[in-house]
Amino acid sequence: MSTSKSHIAQTLLNRAHSPSTAETLFTERIKQKPLYIRPTSPDASDNRTRRRLHRLRKKEYFLRHQKPRPLSAREKRESGVYKLSKEECKYEIFKELNRMWVEYMREVLDLGIGGRGWQHQQQQTGQGDGKLVSALSHGSKLVSADFHGAEMEVVRSRCAGRVGIRGIVVRDTKFTFVVVTEGDEMKTIPKEQTVFRFCVPLPEATDNPEQKDPAGGAETDEEGKKLVFELHGSQFQNRPVDRANKKFKWRNVDYL
């Protein structure tokens, strides 16, 4: 008579447990236990595919966490970022910007009340011996200053048609000044071969009400005191953001 050989695990379970418990454990733990088979080693093509997927995931993660890409010069022109509508190109609108720029330049040149430049001015005689602002002491400050809001006038230029143009700077680019004239016109003036003139009124010229005529007439001579500067555009061809850390260097100037 032939007898079926039982599983060794079932035989061992029968020795330790009751028949019903042994049968349950053998069915759940042995017969129905999943068998995990390790896949065969991938070939060279699978390794190449895995490396490619890794690169794509890494690139996707980098792009997802990257900051927005800045606009190119062409995209800025097409989107009209720097364009001003005709309703906004009013001289009266930018006069307040010019007033703020005057206060800014007074701080840059130490012309505020109590500043070193102001104290030097108070010590000057009526003849005005001694310089209030010199190139040696304030040249580096003027080079790195921002001229948005400055009222400039073209005094010399290789192009005679530019001479006499006067307006408030609304854009200071690397190679041009864009100004709004008193006639509410936008003028783009190249810096190359052009000399600009701008003025900074002294604090007493506008801040002291006692210097005005009590009868409400014309202002006195004290009210007209101002510092006059000339800017050579050929030596000033850089952006305002690049001028902030620019070092002042002495250079020969070709007079027009």
Summary of the structure (lengths in Angstrom):
residues: 256
radius of gyration: 40.3
end to end distance: 126.7
largest distance: 141.9
contacts: 559
relative contact order: 0.09
helix: 42%
strand: 16%
